[in-house]
Amino acid sequence: MNPLRTMVTVRPLSAVRQYPLIIQSPAPAAPRLGRGRRVIVVVAHADDVTLFCGGTVARWADLGVAVTVVRVTDDSLDSAGVDEATTRRCNAEQFRAACEVLGVEEVVDLGWLTDRLSDESTVAIRERIIYHVRRVRPFAMASFDPDSRLHEDNLDHKVVAAAVDEAYWTSMFDKHHPEHLDEGLRPHGVYERWYFGRQVADVTEVVDISTTIDRKVEAALCHDLMLRNIVHQLRLQAETGGYGVAALDAAQDGDLRPLFDTALRRSAEATGARHGLAMAEEFRVVPSRRTRGPPRRVTVSRFLGGSPRRLRQASA
Ligand SMILES: [Zn+2]
């Protein structure tokens, strides 16, 4: 007999307790985004905030949440038939106008050349995001989902996603950019990350935007230059495909509202239909407190009643 065998107790596998894979926090209710909180939304381009999460940003503003939007690029190339200097200026103005419609409290323009972020240092972009996280000290940060790349064809979006994801934890390190501390800033820990994208891989939060879809549409229509460039691209593709679309032809130099009002509402309806809501936007929130079951609906209507805010422009 092996003497070692006598020293251990061997239990059959069936007797081993099957622990759940997910360990639920013993903490009572996790803190949630609400009145008095701050959110920093980091986007690559002027129209990203409205198109990806405009309905939710407007709900946050209604809720009393102070929203800062950081635009990483200058959008100087996003137009059709307009020179770069005019494009840069108009897109900046239209970005501010859209943010005002959504109830954003503050905008920051970092000014990197658009559609070139993949040639820039991600660490340098991350430094600017860390700086503003430490300055704003938000409860949550929102940006592109770094794990939704399968559905993302815009390199600027991918670079911003990676930079934001790293800024989330490096903002807490006192040895990352101590020059910020010399300015009086302190390391800051963001509590939640809200990820959006063309198709969020793992939806954990669904926001009902029925009450804010009108503002999302109005904010989108502020982006006259960028929307006309979208129409221009769609018409080029239709031309190559050998067909025409009357609605696109009418929108190119005419009223953009019929086309984009319909498109945005249908998109919100399609998202809402997946969750039994009239209109919605989807997010992957980390850390997620959802462990099982369908995505939780975030109903915030009982908190409505925030006062209007005046938009501020912070230095980059
Ligand atoms: Zn974009």
Residues whose N, C-alpha, C, O or C-beta is under 5 A from the ligand:
A	BS01	ZN	A44 H45 D48
